[in-house]
C-alpha cells in the first residue's frame, strides 16, 4: 500500500462538494505515486538486504531539511550497519547551510555535491561505486517530474535497486487542501515512506544526539555573561527563507523589549543576512548572535534557552532537536503540519489562516511564551 502523508482535519463539518474535492486530491496523489512505483518496479530489481553493500542516498535542502531527515538517515544506517552509505546533495546558495555543517564528517562515507541535477561529471563518479541501492529521501514540495528525473539518474548510475520516490505535496486544489487536510510532519513523512519498503524505523527520535550528532565543546560563558540574576534565556529567530514567512520585525522588537525588561536575557539567532536587521535592538540584555556562530554552536546556545520564538525556518528545527520548547509562527503559505515541531506537549504552534504574518498579534505570542515558561 502506498503511504499517504495527509489526512482530514478533525472535527470538520464537510459538505458534498468538499467530499468530492477530497477524493480528487487523494486520487491525484495516488495516481502520481503509483506511476512512480510502476517505473521503479520496472526499472529496478529487488535485492535482499544481506546483498546490499553500497548505498547512495539523495537528499536536498538546507538546515530544516537536514534536521528533519536525520531520523530517516539513522533508520537507513541501522538497517544496513555494514553497508557503505554515501550522500548526494545539492550545492547551496550563499547564506544557506550545508548538510555537512550539521552532520559529523564520518556520518556518510562520501559526500557528492552537484550544481545541476543532471551533472554528467557526478554521474561518471557515481557509476564507479556500483551502488546496490539508491534511496530517494524526497523533499516536501517535490514534483512528479523531479521524482521521475531522480529515477532516471538512479538508472544512469547503474544502481541495481531503488526506493523512496514519492510526491507528498501538490498545488492541485490548494485551497481545498488548506481547508480540509493536515499533513504529516517532515520527519514522520520520511519515516513513513521508508516503512513502506520494510525499513525498520524504531529508535529514531528527533533529538540530534539520538541521531549521532555530537554537540561541540563550546564555552558560552562570555556570551551569557549577563545571565546572572536573570529568570532565564529566550531566543528570537527573526529571519526566514521567504519574506512571506517573516513575522514583522517591529513585533519581534516588542517581544524582545517586553521580556528583557521582565529580567530575561534575550538572544537573537540567525544567519549573517539577519545581523543588520537585528542590530538596532541589541543592548546588554538583548544579544545579537546572528551570523556569529556555527550551526552546532547555535545548537549549544539554543539548548540553554527556556523557549525559542521563531518563524518557520531552520533554527526552529534546530531548537526542538536539542530539547528546547518552541513557539513557532506560521502563515498559510504551506499546508498545515508539514513543517511543525514535534507535538510533545512542550511547543506551541501559532498559525494564521491568511498569508499575512501580520495577522498574528504580539499579545498572542507573549501569551504563548508565558505559557511555555510557566509550564
C-alpha positions as CSV (number, residue, x, y, z in Angstrom):
1,X,0.0,0.0,0.0
2,X,1.3,3.5,-0.9
3,X,2.0,5.8,2.0
4,X,-0.3,8.8,2.2
5,X,1.1,11.9,4.0
6,X,-2.2,13.6,4.8
7,X,-5.5,13.1,6.5
8,X,-8.7,15.0,7.1
9,X,-8.6,17.6,9.9
10,X,-10.5,16.5,13.0
11,X,-13.9,17.9,13.8
12,X,-14.6,19.4,10.3
13,X,-18.1,19.6,9.1
14,X,-17.8,19.0,5.3
15,X,-20.4,19.1,2.6
16,X,-20.8,17.0,-0.6
17,X,-18.6,19.4,-2.6
18,X,-15.8,19.1,-0.1
19,X,-16.0,15.3,-0.2
20,X,-15.7,15.3,-4.0
21,X,-12.7,17.7,-3.8
22,X,-11.1,15.4,-1.1
23,X,-11.4,12.4,-3.3
24,X,-10.0,14.3,-6.3
25,X,-7.0,15.3,-4.2
26,X,-6.5,11.7,-2.9
27,X,-6.8,10.4,-6.5
28,X,-4.2,12.9,-7.7
29,X,-1.6,11.8,-5.1
30,X,-2.4,8.1,-5.6
31,X,-2.1,8.4,-9.4
32,X,1.3,10.1,-9.2
33,X,2.8,7.8,-6.6
34,X,1.5,4.7,-8.5
35,X,3.2,6.0,-11.6
36,X,6.5,6.4,-9.6
37,X,6.1,2.9,-8.1
38,X,5.4,1.4,-11.6
39,X,8.6,2.8,-13.1
40,X,10.7,1.8,-10.0
41,X,9.4,-1.7,-10.2
42,X,10.0,-2.0,-14.0
43,X,13.5,-0.4,-14.0
44,X,15.0,-1.9,-10.8
45,X,15.1,-5.3,-9.2
46,X,14.5,-6.1,-5.5
47,X,17.7,-7.1,-3.7
48,X,17.8,-9.0,-0.4
49,X,19.2,-6.8,2.5
50,X,22.1,-9.1,3.1
51,X,23.3,-8.4,-0.5
52,X,23.3,-4.6,-0.2
53,X,26.8,-3.4,0.4
54,X,26.8,0.1,-1.2
55,X,24.0,2.6,-0.8
56,X,23.6,6.1,-2.3
57,X,21.1,8.5,-0.6
58,X,19.7,11.5,-2.4
59,X,18.7,14.3,-0.1
60,X,18.5,18.0,-0.9
61,X,17.7,21.1,1.2
62,X,19.1,23.3,3.9
63,X,19.1,23.3,7.7
64,X,15.5,22.4,8.4
65,X,15.5,19.7,5.6
66,X,18.6,18.1,7.2
67,X,17.4,18.1,10.8
68,X,14.0,16.6,9.8
69,X,15.7,14.0,7.7
70,X,18.1,12.8,10.5
71,X,15.8,10.1,11.8
72,X,15.4,8.7,8.2
73,X,19.2,8.7,7.8
74,X,19.6,6.9,11.1
75,X,16.9,4.3,10.2
76,X,18.8,3.5,7.0
77,X,22.1,3.2,8.8
78,X,20.5,1.0,11.5
79,X,19.0,-1.3,8.8
80,X,22.3,-1.6,6.8
81,X,25.0,-1.4,9.5
82,X,27.7,-3.0,7.3
83,X,27.0,-1.1,4.1
84,X,29.0,1.8,2.7
85,X,26.5,4.7,2.6
86,X,27.1,7.9,0.5
87,X,25.1,11.1,0.2
88,X,24.3,13.0,-3.0
89,X,23.0,16.5,-2.3
90,X,22.9,20.0,-3.8
91,X,25.3,22.9,-3.5
92,X,23.6,25.8,-1.8
93,X,23.5,29.5,-2.4
94,X,25.3,31.9,-0.1
95,X,23.6,32.1,3.3
96,X,22.4,28.5,3.1
97,X,23.6,25.8,5.5
98,X,25.4,22.7,4.1
99,X,24.4,19.3,5.3
100,X,27.9,18.6,6.5
101,X,27.7,21.7,8.8
102,X,25.3,19.6,10.8
103,X,26.4,16.0,10.3
104,X,29.7,14.6,11.5
105,X,32.2,14.2,8.6
106,X,32.1,10.4,9.1
107,X,28.2,10.2,9.1
108,X,28.4,9.2,5.5
109,X,31.4,7.6,3.7
110,X,31.4,10.1,0.8
111,X,29.6,13.3,0.1
112,X,28.8,14.3,-3.5
113,X,27.6,17.9,-4.4
114,X,26.0,18.9,-7.6
115,X,25.2,22.2,-9.2
116,X,22.9,20.9,-11.8
117,X,20.8,17.8,-11.1
118,X,21.7,16.2,-14.4
119,X,25.5,16.5,-13.9
120,X,27.5,14.2,-16.2
121,X,30.6,14.6,-14.1
122,X,28.9,13.5,-11.0
123,X,27.2,10.6,-12.8
124,X,30.5,9.3,-14.0
125,X,31.9,9.5,-10.5
126,X,28.8,7.7,-9.1
127,X,29.0,4.9,-11.6
128,X,32.4,3.9,-10.3
129,X,30.9,3.0,-6.9
130,X,28.5,0.4,-8.3
131,X,25.7,1.0,-5.9
132,X,23.4,-1.8,-4.9
133,X,20.7,0.5,-3.6
134,X,19.7,4.1,-4.4
135,X,17.4,5.8,-1.8
136,X,15.5,8.9,-2.5
137,X,14.7,11.0,0.6
138,X,12.3,13.4,-1.1
139,X,11.8,17.0,-0.2
140,X,8.2,18.0,0.7
141,X,7.5,20.2,-2.4
142,X,8.8,17.6,-4.9
143,X,7.0,17.2,-8.2
144,X,6.4,14.0,-10.1
145,X,8.7,15.4,-12.8
146,X,11.6,15.8,-10.4
147,X,11.0,12.3,-9.0
148,X,11.0,10.8,-12.5
149,X,14.3,12.5,-13.2
150,X,15.6,11.1,-10.0
151,X,14.6,7.6,-11.2
152,X,16.4,8.2,-14.4
153,X,19.6,9.4,-12.5
154,X,19.5,6.1,-10.5
155,X,19.3,4.2,-13.7
156,X,22.1,6.2,-15.3
157,X,24.5,5.4,-12.4
158,X,23.6,1.7,-12.8
159,X,22.1,1.3,-9.3
160,X,20.8,-2.2,-9.1
161,X,17.8,-1.3,-6.9
162,X,16.0,1.9,-5.9
163,X,13.3,3.1,-3.5
164,X,11.8,6.2,-1.9
165,X,10.4,8.2,-4.8
166,X,7.2,9.9,-3.5
167,X,5.1,13.0,-4.1
168,X,3.7,14.3,-0.8
169,X,2.7,17.9,-1.6
170,X,0.9,19.2,-4.6
171,X,-0.7,22.6,-5.6
172,X,-3.8,21.0,-7.2
173,X,-6.9,22.3,-5.4
174,X,-4.6,24.2,-2.9
175,X,-7.4,26.0,-1.1
176,X,-9.3,22.7,-0.5
177,X,-6.1,21.1,0.9
178,X,-5.6,24.0,3.2
179,X,-9.2,23.9,4.4
180,X,-9.6,20.1,4.8
181,X,-6.2,18.5,5.3
182,X,-3.5,18.2,7.8
183,X,-0.1,16.8,6.7
184,X,2.4,14.6,8.5
185,X,5.5,16.5,9.7
186,X,8.5,16.1,7.5
187,X,10.2,13.7,10.0
188,X,7.1,11.5,10.2
189,X,6.6,11.6,6.4
190,X,10.1,10.4,5.6
191,X,9.9,7.6,8.1
192,X,6.5,6.6,6.6
193,X,8.0,6.4,3.1
194,X,10.8,4.2,4.3
195,X,8.5,2.0,6.3
196,X,6.5,1.0,3.2
197,X,9.8,-0.5,1.9
198,X,10.1,-2.7,5.1
199,X,12.8,-0.5,6.6
200,X,12.6,-0.7,10.4
201,X,12.1,2.8,11.8
202,X,12.3,2.1,15.6
203,X,14.7,4.1,17.8
204,X,14.7,7.1,15.5
205,X,13.8,10.1,17.7
206,X,14.1,13.8,16.6
207,X,16.9,14.7,19.0
208,X,20.3,15.5,17.5
209,X,22.2,13.3,20.0
210,X,19.8,10.4,19.2
211,X,21.0,10.6,15.6
212,X,24.7,10.6,16.2
213,X,25.2,14.4,16.1
214,X,27.5,15.4,18.9
215,X,27.4,19.0,20.0
216,X,30.8,20.7,20.3
217,X,32.5,21.7,23.5
218,X,31.7,25.4,23.3
219,X,32.3,27.9,26.1
220,X,29.1,30.0,26.3
221,X,30.2,32.0,29.4
222,X,31.2,35.1,27.5
223,X,28.0,35.2,25.5
224,X,25.8,34.6,28.6
225,X,27.8,36.7,31.0
226,X,24.8,38.9,31.8
227,X,22.7,35.9,32.7
228,X,23.5,36.3,36.4
229,X,20.3,37.2,38.2
230,X,18.1,36.6,35.1
231,X,14.9,34.5,35.1
232,X,16.1,32.6,32.1
233,X,17.0,32.9,28.4
234,X,14.6,33.5,25.5
235,X,15.8,33.2,21.9
236,X,14.2,35.0,18.9
237,X,14.6,33.8,15.3
238,X,13.5,36.7,13.2
239,X,14.6,35.5,9.7
240,X,13.1,33.1,7.2
241,X,13.9,31.8,3.8
242,X,10.9,33.7,2.3
243,X,9.7,37.2,3.1
244,X,6.1,35.9,3.4
245,X,7.2,33.7,6.4
246,X,8.6,36.6,8.4
247,X,6.7,38.0,11.3
248,X,7.1,41.8,11.2
249,X,10.4,42.9,12.8
250,X,8.6,45.6,14.9
251,X,6.7,42.8,16.6
252,X,9.9,40.9,17.4
253,X,11.3,44.2,18.8
254,X,8.3,44.5,21.1
255,X,8.7,40.9,22.3
256,X,12.4,41.5,23.0
257,X,11.8,44.7,24.9
258,X,9.0,43.1,27.0
259,X,11.0,40.0,28.2
260,X,14.3,41.8,28.6
261,X,12.6,44.3,30.8
262,X,11.0,41.4,32.7
263,X,14.5,40.2,33.6
264,X,15.1,37.7,30.9
265,X,18.2,37.5,28.7
266,X,17.1,37.7,25.0
267,X,19.3,36.2,22.3
268,X,18.8,37.0,18.6
269,X,19.6,33.9,16.5
270,X,20.0,33.7,12.7
271,X,22.4,33.9,9.8
272,X,24.7,36.7,8.6
273,X,21.9,38.1,6.5
274,X,19.9,38.8,9.7
275,X,22.6,40.6,11.6
276,X,21.9,44.2,10.3
277,X,18.1,43.9,10.8
278,X,18.6,42.7,14.4
279,X,21.4,45.0,15.5
280,X,19.3,48.1,16.3
281,X,17.5,46.2,19.2
282,X,20.8,44.9,20.7
283,X,21.8,46.1,24.2
284,X,23.3,44.5,27.4
285,X,20.1,42.4,27.8
286,X,19.4,41.6,24.1
287,X,22.4,40.0,22.4
288,X,22.7,39.8,18.6
289,X,24.3,36.5,17.7
290,X,23.2,36.4,14.1
291,X,26.0,35.1,11.8
292,X,28.5,34.9,14.7
293,X,28.3,31.2,15.4
294,X,28.4,27.9,13.5
295,X,25.2,25.8,13.2
296,X,26.2,23.4,16.1
297,X,27.4,26.3,18.3
298,X,23.9,27.8,17.8
299,X,22.5,24.4,18.9
300,X,24.5,24.6,22.1
301,X,23.2,28.1,22.8
302,X,19.6,27.1,22.0
303,X,19.8,24.1,24.3
304,X,20.4,26.6,27.2
305,X,17.2,28.6,26.4
306,X,13.9,28.3,28.2
307,X,12.0,28.9,25.0
308,X,12.6,29.9,21.4
309,X,10.2,32.2,19.4
310,X,10.7,31.5,15.7
311,X,9.4,31.9,12.2
312,X,9.2,28.8,10.1
313,X,12.9,28.4,9.4
314,X,15.9,26.2,10.1
315,X,16.9,27.4,13.6
316,X,13.4,26.5,14.8
317,X,14.1,22.8,13.8
318,X,17.5,23.1,15.5
319,X,15.9,24.3,18.7
320,X,13.4,21.5,19.3
321,X,16.1,19.0,18.2
322,X,18.1,19.9,21.3
323,X,15.0,19.7,23.5
324,X,14.1,23.4,23.8
325,X,10.4,24.3,23.5
326,X,9.5,26.5,20.6
327,X,6.7,28.9,19.8
328,X,6.5,28.7,16.0
329,X,4.8,31.3,13.8
330,X,3.2,30.0,10.6
331,X,1.1,31.5,7.8
332,X,-1.0,29.8,5.2
333,X,1.9,29.6,2.7
334,X,2.4,25.9,3.5
335,X,-0.1,23.2,4.3
336,X,-1.0,22.6,7.9
337,X,1.5,20.3,9.7
338,X,4.2,20.0,7.1
339,X,7.0,21.8,9.0
340,X,5.5,21.7,12.5
341,X,7.7,20.9,15.5
342,X,7.0,17.6,17.3
343,X,3.7,17.6,19.1
344,X,5.2,16.6,22.5
345,X,3.1,19.0,24.6
346,X,6.0,21.5,25.2
347,X,5.9,23.6,22.0
348,X,3.2,25.8,20.7
349,X,2.2,26.5,17.1
350,X,0.5,29.8,16.2
351,X,-0.9,29.7,12.7
352,X,-2.8,32.4,10.7
353,X,-5.2,31.1,8.1
354,X,-4.1,34.1,5.9
355,X,-0.9,34.5,4.0
356,X,0.0,37.7,6.0
357,X,2.0,37.1,9.2
358,X,0.7,40.4,10.5
359,X,-2.5,38.6,11.5
360,X,-0.5,37.1,14.4
361,X,-0.7,39.5,17.3
362,X,2.0,40.4,19.8
363,X,-0.3,39.5,22.7
364,X,-0.9,36.1,21.2
365,X,2.8,35.4,21.1
366,X,3.5,36.9,24.5
367,X,0.8,34.7,26.0
368,X,2.2,31.6,24.3
369,X,5.8,32.3,25.6
370,X,4.4,32.9,29.2
371,X,2.5,29.6,28.9
372,X,5.7,27.7,28.0
373,X,7.7,29.4,30.7
374,X,5.1,28.6,33.4
375,X,5.0,25.0,32.3
